[in-house]
Amino acid sequence: MSDHTLQSAVMQALADNPLVHADEIAVDDRGGDIVLRGTVGSLFQRAEAARTTRAVPSVRNVEDELRVRPLGIDGRADADTEAAVLAAFNDDDELHAALVEVEARDGTVTLSGLVELEWQRDKAERIALEVGGVSRVVNRLRVGLKVSADEVAEQVNDAIGADAIAGADEVTVSVVDNDVTLTGTVASREHREAVIAAAAATPGVVHVHDALVMRPDRS
């Protein structure tokens, strides 16, 4: 059974169970391992959602990440919005939003947690804004991929090629969290731009601080 077929089967099973409010639950299929996220109104509904999911053929394991919160009319609308945003994240093959938390209140959606890359942070915000009922997104996502100074230096050396080997450019890379600082000297404006672009393109880098100095032209 394909991922989307099993996901649809689980969603249908939850919708068919009158004890479960399926609109407030997002289903993510990870090769037969089902993750349930969203909000339910009681511990009983949470247990019933997990039991119903386990009964679906081809489901190997159920990871229950549902939150329990008493839901009135307003709270149920917020829970529906949260589930819709999570479902939209699940449907995007590039986002990988397993560690993203969604909280909705009166049309405002707050995103928190981790993504791997900076562009995923921006994409999550765009996807959330496209969900019906969402009027504003507060993006508190953090980029969680650890940046290696050696990897950034390798990207920089590749960008400036033989001049790096010959010592015409002497660039030092330092990393703090997801921020990179470039110091040292470069031979030209073109090399400076290439070095900054290479550092910025390294996975996990959020900000590049340019402290480079151009070598004086002695011709």
C-alpha positions in Angstrom: 0.0 0.0 0.0 1.4 3.4 -1.0 2.1 6.1 1.6 -0.8 8.3 0.4 -3.2 5.3 0.2 -2.4 4.2 3.8 -2.7 7.8 5.0 -6.1 8.1 3.3 -7.2 4.8 4.8 -6.3 5.9 8.3 -8.1 9.3 7.9 -11.2 7.5 6.6 -11.2 5.1 9.6 -10.9 8.1 12.0 -13.7 9.9 10.2 -15.9 6.8 10.3 -15.5 6.6 14.1 -18.2 8.8 15.8 -16.1 8.9 19.0 -13.2 10.6 17.2 -13.3 14.2 15.8 -11.1 13.5 12.8 -11.1 17.1 11.6 -8.8 18.0 14.5 -6.3 15.2 13.7 -3.5 15.2 11.1 -2.1 11.9 9.9 1.5 11.4 8.7 2.5 8.1 7.2 6.2 7.2 7.4 6.3 3.9 5.6 3.7 2.2 7.7 4.6 4.0 10.9 1.7 6.4 11.5 2.1 9.7 13.5 -1.1 11.3 14.9 -0.8 15.0 15.6 -3.4 17.7 16.5 -5.8 18.2 19.4 -8.5 16.1 21.0 -11.0 17.0 23.7 -10.3 14.1 26.1 -8.0 11.3 27.0 -10.7 8.9 25.8 -10.7 10.4 22.3 -6.9 10.2 22.2 -6.9 6.5 23.1 -9.8 5.9 20.6 -7.9 7.6 17.8 -4.8 5.5 18.4 -6.9 2.3 18.7 -8.7 3.0 15.4 -5.5 3.7 13.6 -3.8 0.5 14.8 -6.8 -1.5 13.4 -6.2 -0.2 9.8 -4.4 -2.9 7.7 -0.8 -2.2 6.9 -0.3 0.0 9.9 2.9 -1.2 11.6 3.1 1.3 14.5 1.3 4.3 15.9 3.1 7.3 17.4 0.6 9.3 19.3 1.6 13.0 19.5 -2.0 14.2 20.1 -2.6 16.9 22.6 -5.5 16.8 25.0 -7.4 20.1 25.6 -11.0 20.7 26.5 -12.6 22.2 23.4 -15.5 24.6 23.3 -16.8 26.1 20.1 -13.9 28.6 19.7 -11.3 26.0 20.8 -12.6 23.5 18.3 -12.2 26.0 15.5 -8.6 26.6 16.6 -8.0 22.8 16.7 -9.4 22.4 13.2 -7.0 25.1 12.0 -4.0 23.5 13.7 -4.8 20.1 12.1 -5.3 21.7 8.7 -1.8 23.4 8.9 -0.2 20.1 10.1 -1.9 18.2 7.3 -0.6 20.8 4.7 2.9 20.3 6.1 2.6 16.5 5.9 1.6 16.8 2.2 4.7 18.7 1.3 7.6 16.3 0.4 10.3 18.9 0.9 9.4 20.4 4.3 10.2 17.5 6.7 8.2 19.2 9.5 8.1 16.4 12.1 9.5 18.7 14.7 7.3 21.7 13.9 4.6 22.6 16.5 1.5 24.5 15.5 -0.7 26.6 17.7 -3.7 28.5 16.4 -5.8 31.2 18.1 -8.4 33.3 16.4 -6.8 33.1 13.0 -3.2 33.6 14.2 -0.9 30.5 13.8 2.3 30.3 15.8 5.0 27.9 14.5 7.7 26.7 16.8 10.2 23.9 16.9 12.9 22.9 14.4 13.5 22.6 10.7 16.7 21.5 9.0 17.3 24.4 6.6 16.6 28.1 6.5 14.4 27.9 3.3 12.2 25.3 5.1 11.5 27.8 7.8 10.3 30.3 5.2 8.3 27.6 3.3 6.5 26.5 6.4 5.3 30.1 6.9 4.1 30.3 3.3 2.2 27.0 3.5 0.5 28.0 6.8 -0.6 31.3 5.3 -2.3 29.4 2.5 -4.5 27.4 4.8 -8.1 28.5 5.1 -8.9 30.5 8.3 -5.3 31.6 8.8 -4.9 35.4 8.8 -1.4 35.7 10.4 1.6 33.5 11.1 4.1 34.1 13.9 7.2 32.2 12.8 9.3 31.1 15.8 10.9 28.1 14.0 14.6 27.5 14.5 17.1 26.0 12.1 18.4 22.9 13.8 21.0 21.5 11.4 24.4 21.9 12.9 26.8 23.8 10.8 30.4 22.5 10.3 33.2 25.1 9.9 35.1 22.6 7.9 32.2 22.1 5.5 31.8 25.8 5.0 35.6 26.2 4.4 35.4 23.4 1.8 32.6 25.2 0.0 34.5 28.5 0.1 37.7 26.8 -1.3 35.7 25.3 -4.1 34.2 28.6 -5.0 37.5 30.4 -5.4 39.4 27.4 -6.8 43.1 27.5 -7.5 43.6 30.9 -5.9 42.7 29.4 -2.5 45.4 26.7 -2.9 48.0 29.3 -4.1 47.3 31.5 -1.1 46.0 34.4 -3.1 43.0 34.3 -0.9 43.3 33.5 2.8 39.8 33.1 4.4 39.1 31.9 7.9 35.7 30.5 8.8 34.2 30.6 12.3 30.8 29.2 13.3 28.5 30.0 16.2 25.3 28.1 16.1 24.0 28.7 12.6 25.9 31.9 12.0 29.1 32.1 10.0 31.8 34.8 10.2 34.3 35.2 7.4 37.6 36.9 8.1 40.9 37.2 6.2 41.8 38.6 2.7 40.6 38.0 -0.8 42.2 39.0 -4.1 39.1 40.6 -5.7 35.6 41.8 -5.4 34.5 38.8 -7.4 36.1 36.4 -5.0 34.6 38.2 -2.1 31.1 37.8 -3.5 31.8 34.1 -4.4 33.1 33.4 -0.9 30.0 34.9 0.8 27.6 33.2 -1.6 29.3 29.8 -1.0 29.1 30.2 2.7 25.5 31.2 2.6 24.6 28.2 0.4 26.1 25.7 2.9 23.2 23.6 4.5 22.2 25.0 7.9 23.7 28.5 7.6 21.3 31.2 8.5 23.5 34.3 8.5 26.9 35.2 7.0 28.9 38.0 8.6 31.4 39.5 6.2 34.6 40.7 7.8 36.7 40.0 4.7 39.3 42.5 3.5 40.3 42.9 -0.2 44.0 42.6 -0.8 45.4 45.9 -2.2 46.2 46.0 -5.9 50.0 46.2 -6.1 50.1 46.3 -9.9 
